[in-house]
Amino acid sequence: MRLALRMLWRDWRSGELRVLLVALVVAVASVSSVNFFTSRVHQALTTQASDLLGGDLALLSSEKIDTERADQAAELGLQHAEVVEFPTMVVAGDNNQLVALKAVESSYPLRGHNRIATQRFAPPSEVTGAPQPGTVWVAAQLLTDLSIDVGSSITVGSATLNVAAVLVTEPDQSGGMMFGIAPRLLMNISDLPATELIQPASRVRYSLLLAGPAKRIEELRKQWMHHLPPGESLRDVRDSRPEVRTALERGEKFLGLAALVSVLLAAAAVAMATRRFVSRHLDNCAVMRCLGAEQRLINRLYLQQMVILGLVASLIGVMCGYLAQWGLAVLLDPLVKVVLPAPSLTPVFYGLWTGLITLLGFAIPPILQLKNVSTLRVLHRDLGGVKSNALLAYGLGTAAFLLLAIMQAQSFKLALAVVAGVVGVVLLVALLAWGLLRSLRLVKSGGGSVWRFGLVHLSRSGAHAL
């Protein structure tokens, strides 16, 4: 390891490895910045999902939920709140209106807040808990439809209740029954029996909201999900706002796969820089072999140099990506209307893996050829050249790129499609480039001798020019 470090320091001072370092930093920074940003958005959505749900877990049922469920939650030290929802008609004077009624316990919501106002168009304020018994909170639309105001009385079934406040927003307002079609009416569940609205065959949705430590919530979820009778289902924070999560996942995949373009360009730079690095170390390897160095020692020395260089470049790239994602957050702030927490450490490991896979996937094939340098090269510089294995080089490089695509897309099918598309485009462009290079041979004397000799030399460069 000491010898590998000394050789690495010498090569760095000569400037041979700087292209490799810069290419890896660009690749890792582009991938890390995307992963850091999406990690922050994921954490923000997870944090706010509980508020959107009104709890950490919800048990939904078309029948009244057995009290044993609440008892089981209480035994685990979890908070619980019962919610009943159904559409019904309310009356105020000569006016009547269909409403989406929600009856809740006093502990509702377990997560998040209700926002109410004392009058229509008044500034709202956040409150915890439910309406007091004998009162209701209603949407502003209902006040308009019934031509009443806060403080008026309305008839709900067989009960007469007082309108205490205007309900502005509530947790899980996107998932409530009839929400958006009929205005919301929120009441205390203790007033529900007096309304006499729930009768046999009534269309009612019962919910039991739970909140508490994540470990106990997950334990109860696993316990219940295997013994759910017909008509019951579980909903947790992962199911809250599925349209937002779907859009985020698609955006994350798109940005991640787009970042792979810079990885691919960096991989090309790595392959070209490594080829030059190998050609400049043929004499060193020949001398080491004359002095008794085994092939595996040569392999180990240069592989250790590549791994050290890859780790250093990846760390620098991760730091650059961390700084870049703050700029990305500022640019996308008008679109992402959430408070973003600090990113997790997961993108750091993704960045390190990206750097190492890119370097080793595209640099190993030529590096492994150094052990095959002939000792005769010490006497004749034109002997002992390395013949690269094109199949090994391209195969390992393609496999490395496929692995990176799978890491970013998190889907083998999508990653395979992307890699196939990239390979197809590369082959098509290579064919066009070959045709252009062949056409250069038709150039005669146009443009003078400088242009003529330059183009002829380019056309004779073969695979290097291609």
MOMO-V356332 format. One record per backbone hydrogen bond with DSSP energy under -1.0 kcal/mol. NH is the residue of the N-H (numbers start at 1). CO is the residue of the C=O. Records with the same first field share a line. If there is no record, write none. Layout:
NH = CO  CO
This chain:
5 = 1
6 = 2
7 = 3
8 = 4
9 = 5
10 = 6
11 = 7
12 = 8
13 = 9
14 = 10
15 = 12
16 = 11
21 = 17
22 = 18
23 = 19
24 = 20
25 = 21
26 = 22
27 = 23
28 = 24
29 = 25
30 = 26
31 = 27
32 = 28
33 = 29
34 = 30
35 = 31
36 = 32
37 = 33
38 = 34
39 = 35
40 = 36
41 = 37
42 = 38
43 = 39
44 = 40
45 = 41
46 = 42
47 = 43
48 = 44
49 = 45
52 = 48
53 = 49
54 = 50
56 = 210
57 = 210
58 = 235
59 = 208
60 = 233
61 = 206
69 = 66
71 = 67
72 = 68
73 = 69
74 = 70
75 = 71
76 = 72
77 = 74
78 = 73
79 = 211
81 = 209
83 = 207
84 = 103
85 = 205
86 = 101
88 = 99
90 = 97
91 = 155
92 = 95
95 = 92
97 = 90
99 = 88
100 = 183
101 = 86
102 = 185
103 = 84
104 = 187
105 = 82
108 = 105
110 = 54
111 = 54
114 = 127
115 = 169
116 = 125
117 = 166
122 = 119
125 = 116
127 = 114
135 = 132
136 = 162
137 = 186
138 = 165
139 = 184
143 = 139
144 = 140
145 = 141
146 = 142
148 = 143
151 = 163
152 = 149
154 = 161
155 = 91
156 = 159
158 = 195
159 = 156
161 = 154
162 = 134
163 = 152
164 = 136
166 = 117
167 = 138
168 = 115
169 = 115
172 = 52
173 = 170
175 = 172
179 = 176
181 = 178
182 = 178
185 = 100
186 = 137
187 = 102
189 = 104
191 = 188
192 = 189
195 = 192
202 = 199
204 = 202
205 = 85
206 = 61
207 = 83
208 = 59
209 = 81
210 = 57
211 = 79
217 = 213
218 = 214
219 = 215
220 = 216
221 = 217
222 = 218
223 = 219
224 = 220
225 = 221
227 = 224
232 = 229
233 = 60
235 = 58
239 = 236
245 = 241
246 = 242
247 = 243
248 = 244
249 = 245
250 = 246
251 = 247
252 = 248
253 = 249
254 = 250
255 = 251
256 = 252
257 = 253
258 = 254
259 = 255
261 = 258
263 = 259
264 = 260
265 = 261
266 = 262
267 = 263
268 = 264
269 = 265
270 = 266
271 = 267
272 = 268
273 = 269
274 = 270
275 = 271
276 = 272
277 = 273
278 = 274
279 = 275
280 = 276
281 = 278
285 = 281
286 = 282
287 = 283
288 = 284
289 = 285
290 = 286
291 = 287
292 = 289
293 = 288
298 = 294
299 = 295
300 = 296
301 = 297
302 = 298
303 = 299
304 = 300
305 = 301
306 = 302
307 = 303
308 = 304
309 = 305
310 = 306
311 = 307
312 = 308
313 = 309
314 = 310
315 = 311
316 = 312
317 = 313
318 = 314
319 = 315
320 = 316
321 = 317
322 = 318
323 = 319
324 = 320
325 = 321
327 = 323
328 = 324
329 = 325
330 = 326
331 = 327
332 = 328
335 = 332
336 = 332
338 = 336
349 = 345
350 = 346
351 = 347
352 = 348
353 = 349
354 = 350
355 = 351
356 = 352
357 = 353
358 = 354
359 = 355
360 = 356
361 = 357
362 = 358
363 = 359
364 = 360
367 = 363
368 = 364
370 = 367
372 = 369
373 = 370
377 = 374
378 = 375
379 = 376
380 = 376
383 = 380
393 = 389
394 = 390
395 = 391
396 = 392
397 = 393
398 = 394
399 = 395
400 = 396
401 = 397
402 = 398
403 = 399
404 = 400
405 = 401
406 = 402
407 = 403
408 = 404
409 = 405
410 = 406
415 = 411
416 = 412
417 = 413
418 = 414
419 = 415
420 = 416
421 = 417
422 = 418
423 = 419
424 = 420
425 = 421
426 = 422
427 = 423
428 = 424
429 = 425
430 = 426
431 = 427
432 = 428
433 = 429
434 = 430
435 = 431
436 = 432
437 = 433
438 = 434
439 = 435
440 = 436
441 = 438
442 = 439
443 = 440
448 = 445
452 = 448
453 = 449
454 = 450
455 = 451
456 = 452
457 = 453
458 = 454
459 = 455
460 = 456
464 = 461
466 = 462
